[in-house]
Amino acid sequence: MSEKLIFELSCEGRTGADLPELDVPERPIDEMLDPTLLRGELDLPSLSEIDTLRHFVRLSSLNHHILKGFYPLGSCTMKYNPVVNETISRLPGFTSIHPLLPEEFVQGALMLMYELGEMLKDIGGMDAITLQPAAGAHGELTGTLIMRAYFKAKHQQRKYVIIPDSSHGTNPASIAMAGFEPVEIKSNEDGNIDIQALESALSDEVAGMMVTNPNTLGIFEREITKVAELIHSAGGILYMDGANLNAIMGIVRPGELGVDILHYNLHKTFSTPHGGGGPGGGPIAVKSNLADFLPVPIVTRTEDGRYSLNWNNPHSIGKILCFWGNFLVMVKAYAYIKSLGSDGVKHTSEMAVLNSNYLLHLLKDKWELPYPSTPMHEFVLSGEFLKKYGVKTLDVAKRLLDMGFHAPTIYFPLIVHEALMIEPTETESKETLEDFASAMNTILEEAKEKPELLRKSPMHTPVRRLDELKANKELKVKWKGGKDKS
Ligand SMILES: *Cc1c(COP(=O)(O)O)cnc(C)c1O
């Protein structure tokens, strides 16, 4: 296979397109388009159709992806998403509708959004929902804006939102963007929220708390109802980051634990592929006392069974995405939940937790588990003990690539030194988990016997180890051929 890049394959005059003769009067381009919008020379490569296709197929096989192999990227839930859900989301009835069509033309689409909302509310144990946010972080922002609007309506000045030190980086960022100050509290030695630390952080200036459950150590917050009680007694709101819903859906409803606002990551838990930079979905659901603040419009069902977009929400924080959210992501989530049914949804979480515990069982005698509580759908190892061989967690991650696996999430959560955060997901077989465990254990032997091998890896990937410092400082994302080659 040619290793040449598309510009190097270019051959002057060659083309992959065959357009018919022009049969309308020709008009100069700058008559039809504003000349200030036109670029001069466009240095596009000239290639035949087959060379172009080969180029893109080759590119698509360079990266690791879930159809190539195991992808235990902790916190990201890189599970296999059934192809049928993709197929359904590509039906022309879904892809060809215009967002500004009158309601009576798109009753089916509105019904789908309404029913998806109902199903998500049921899974979350919540009262009202918006499907509008485009991602988890966007849901967090929406949720904290709702908190702000809620206290404004009550004429209360509240400045702080509490987060545990295990929280995902987007949590403090969203809190700050919504105009609050994040206050971090330490986790206890079990990796759970430290109740005493929470009690001493509480005051009438605290707007609430943002909690991930199970948390980023993969551990269920056992004291969550106590946490909710404390937050509520201080007049605050409990926000749950639902990125880890894959561990608990169908088993426990966050709303019943005292959660007031919850986000869902459709692109983690509900069948949209994650990580390719494509559209996502971060619906948020709230308890009834916060429903008036949800973004507009809300999809509602009238008594005669028709669906409409309701713009009349008096205290709404407004719109937070153009049109109605990422609709095709909603279609996939809808197809996924409908095809699983409520038993299937529960089974999914049970298998995610079982797989994670089985994999941990295969690793725990040889690797270090700094927070030894029984994990849920993911667990966090530490590579700290490898330092005595001159090896870092980064080297382990790179060596895994040579063995055909995607690396786990590394160096997160921050409270674990040299962290390796492993989330196998429910869609992997026992054999795949065993292969991964044996790769990890082989790497451990290599660390002892030939650590330089780990430090040099990966050796068999299309791109070897990058100089991360240089990549950060001299970021070049545009290929320049010819004279200007750099
Ligand atoms: C992924 C994730 C987020 C952010 O979600 P995005 O959809 O990537 O914005 C927040 N918290 C946790 C724990 C996550 O894993």
The ligand as a Gaussian input file, in Angstrom:
#p B3LYP/6-31G(d) Opt

LIG

0 1
 C      -17.296000      12.604000      29.803000
 C      -17.511000      13.190000      31.135000
 C      -17.983000      14.503000      31.272000
 C      -18.156000      15.467000      30.111000
 O      -18.971000      14.997000      29.129000
 P      -18.779000      15.499000      27.600000
 O      -19.948000      14.919000      26.934000
 O      -17.467000      14.957000      27.151000
 O      -18.793000      16.985000      27.631000
 C      -18.252000      14.957000      32.545000
 N      -18.026000      14.186000      33.625000
 C      -17.568000      12.923000      33.528000
 C      -17.371000      12.113000      34.768000
 C      -17.272000      12.378000      32.278000
 O      -16.804000      11.144000      32.178000

